[in-house]
Amino acid sequence: MQQTGLEHSTGSHFPTVSLGLWYDSERLVLEGIYLDEVSAYRARRSWIKSFEANFLLEDIHDFRVKVGFDAESGRFHVQCTFTSACGRYAFWRLTHHQAPEVQFALETAHMPHISSVHLAEPIVEYPEESSPPQVLLGRSDKEALQDVCKELFTLIQRKARKCYRAAKDIVIGPR
């Protein structure tokens, strides 16, 4: 992977389109439009990884990804040009819905992964009605371990639902 610098433009070669992912079949260009530089570079890195892993393409040889800034609209553009026959075939697969998992990866490439998001809340939460699991004296180790496992499973299940809802709100938007 080769890093390229940010290209500034007055908007002459960037099409006037809204945010999102765009395919230009005439020029064999995939373009993403983002509001901030971090999202653009995160998308660039993810696109390169997706093309290398899913289509076995090589950066620079089969495709070129660059990040540019359109001063008129104040938006960042990530453009991928497919240069080889293998790259053009990968572009065809994307535009003809032959690789939905890659399309999803490209469309969500600008979003941070949920594992990298720092949550400003404690990792372990206990509902108000219950207290942390406690081992009771006089019970067998097996029974105490089963109770602790049940409570831990319930706690993990609640946390997973909460993370799922947060991720869903990020992708789809708040309800």
C-alpha positions as MATLAB code, in Angstrom:
seq = 'MQQTGLEHSTGSHFPTVSLGLWYDSERLVLEGIYLDEVSAYRARRSWIKSFEANFLLEDIHDFRVKVGFDAESGRFHVQCTFTSACGRYAFWRLTHHQAPEVQFALETAHMPHISSVHLAEPIVEYPEESSPPQVLLGRSDKEALQDVCKELFTLIQRKARKCYRAAKDIVIGPR';
ca = [
       0.000    0.000    0.000;
       1.322    3.384   -0.952;
       0.152    6.554    0.729;
      -0.738    9.483   -1.473;
      -1.097   13.042   -0.377;
      -4.315   14.972   -0.139;
      -5.195   16.607   -3.436;
      -6.902   19.987   -3.311;
      -9.244   20.917   -6.091;
     -11.523   23.714   -7.087;
     -14.144   21.173   -8.045;
     -13.236   20.892  -11.720;
     -12.941   17.077  -11.941;
     -15.240   16.063   -9.100;
     -18.860   15.476  -10.053;
     -21.557   17.354   -8.178;
     -23.173   14.546   -6.190;
     -24.222   14.090   -2.605;
     -22.584   12.058    0.127;
     -22.182    8.337   -0.336;
     -20.693    5.846   -2.740;
     -20.892    6.370   -6.512;
     -19.980    4.163   -9.459;
     -19.010    5.749  -12.805;
     -19.191    2.998  -15.445;
     -17.851    5.207  -18.224;
     -14.586    6.045  -16.471;
     -14.412    2.820  -14.356;
     -14.252    4.900  -11.195;
     -15.631    4.211   -7.745;
     -16.053    7.369   -5.691;
     -16.938    8.015   -2.085;
     -17.839   11.473   -0.789;
     -17.324   12.290    2.886;
     -17.649   15.304    5.156;
     -14.343   14.928    7.004;
     -10.780   13.891    6.258;
     -10.664   11.115    8.855;
     -13.643    9.335    7.280;
     -12.105    9.707    3.827;
      -8.773    8.182    4.836;
     -10.502    5.458    6.861;
     -12.543    4.607    3.757;
      -9.415    4.641    1.566;
      -7.606    2.200    3.837;
     -10.645   -0.086    4.049;
     -11.189   -0.027    0.268;
      -7.603   -1.075   -0.369;
      -7.847   -3.907    2.162;
     -11.194   -5.048    0.694;
      -9.906   -5.121   -2.882;
      -6.724   -6.933   -1.877;
      -8.504   -9.507    0.289;
     -11.660  -10.165   -1.727;
     -10.554   -9.723   -5.334;
      -6.813  -10.441   -4.909;
      -5.999   -7.122   -6.569;
      -2.734   -5.264   -6.026;
      -2.677   -1.594   -5.101;
      -1.067    0.574   -7.823;
      -0.971   -2.313  -10.338;
      -4.706   -3.168  -10.554;
      -6.254   -0.058   -9.020;
      -5.342    3.349   -7.641;
      -7.057    5.024   -4.710;
      -6.585    8.720   -4.007;
      -8.129   11.188   -1.603;
      -8.976   14.695   -2.738;
     -10.622   17.757   -1.270;
     -13.176   19.806   -3.155;
     -12.825   23.363   -1.887;
     -16.142   24.504   -3.385;
     -18.286   21.936   -1.597;
     -15.973   21.401    1.394;
     -16.140   17.641    0.941;
     -13.524   14.945    0.713;
     -13.551   12.576   -2.252;
     -12.034    9.113   -2.343;
     -11.620    7.957   -5.932;
     -10.630    4.482   -7.035;
      -9.654    3.944  -10.660;
      -9.409    0.377  -11.923;
      -6.457    0.044  -14.313;
      -5.979   -3.651  -15.141;
      -8.269   -6.295  -16.613;
      -8.604   -7.917  -13.170;
      -9.478   -4.534  -11.700;
     -12.085   -3.888  -14.376;
     -13.622   -7.311  -13.686;
     -13.789   -6.489   -9.964;
     -15.512   -3.198  -10.852;
     -17.982   -5.095  -13.047;
     -18.739   -7.493  -10.166;
     -19.394   -4.538   -7.868;
     -21.680   -2.733  -10.326;
     -23.606   -5.910  -11.163;
     -24.200   -6.913   -7.519;
     -21.961   -9.986   -7.746;
     -20.085   -9.210   -4.509;
     -22.587   -7.926   -1.909;
     -20.207   -8.470    1.026;
     -17.605   -6.213   -0.620;
     -20.276   -3.628   -1.491;
     -21.298   -3.530    2.170;
     -17.655   -3.190    3.261;
     -17.153   -0.290    0.837;
     -20.349    1.469    1.877;
     -19.532    1.259    5.586;
     -15.777    1.763    5.232;
     -15.827    5.295    6.652;
     -17.426    4.197    9.933;
     -15.261    3.256   12.887;
     -15.472   -0.373   13.903;
     -17.475   -0.875   17.074;
     -14.469   -2.521   18.739;
     -12.432    0.658   18.278;
     -15.073    2.960   19.747;
     -14.376    3.920   23.345;
     -17.551    3.732   25.371;
     -17.855    6.267   28.152;
     -19.624    3.826   30.429;
     -18.411    1.015   32.636;
     -17.856   -2.342   30.984;
     -19.875   -4.224   33.576;
     -23.314   -2.953   34.468;
     -25.621   -4.418   37.039;
     -29.345   -3.775   36.980;
     -30.668   -1.866   39.979;
     -32.687   -4.823   41.220;
     -29.743   -7.193   41.409;
     -26.277   -7.028   42.858;
     -23.016   -8.469   41.575;
     -22.858  -12.279   41.593;
     -21.891  -13.657   44.967;
     -20.859  -17.124   45.988;
     -22.984  -18.278   48.894;
     -21.403  -20.276   51.661;
     -22.672  -23.794   52.196;
     -23.481  -24.422   48.548;
     -21.545  -26.732   46.328;
     -19.001  -25.202   43.987;
     -20.910  -26.508   40.995;
     -24.187  -24.829   42.014;
     -22.444  -21.549   42.805;
     -20.599  -21.650   39.483;
     -23.860  -22.313   37.606;
     -25.523  -19.318   39.271;
     -22.586  -17.068   38.483;
     -22.565  -18.285   34.860;
     -26.299  -17.619   34.495;
     -25.955  -14.083   35.816;
     -22.895  -13.471   33.671;
     -24.691  -14.781   30.567;
     -27.656  -12.458   31.238;
     -25.287   -9.531   31.714;
     -23.409  -10.271   28.487;
     -26.692  -10.701   26.618;
     -27.893   -7.257   27.787;
     -24.581   -5.658   26.831;
     -24.658   -7.313   23.390;
     -28.199   -6.016   22.769;
     -27.114   -2.529   23.789;
     -24.084   -2.639   21.450;
     -26.280   -3.975   18.620;
     -28.750   -1.119   19.085;
     -25.899    1.430   19.143;
     -24.412   -0.010   15.954;
     -27.830   -0.094   14.315;
     -28.370    3.571   15.241;
     -25.007    4.446   13.687;
     -25.760    2.602   10.442;
     -29.489    3.303   10.051;
     -29.896    6.373   12.207;
     -31.802    7.002   15.419;
     -35.353    5.763   15.639;
];
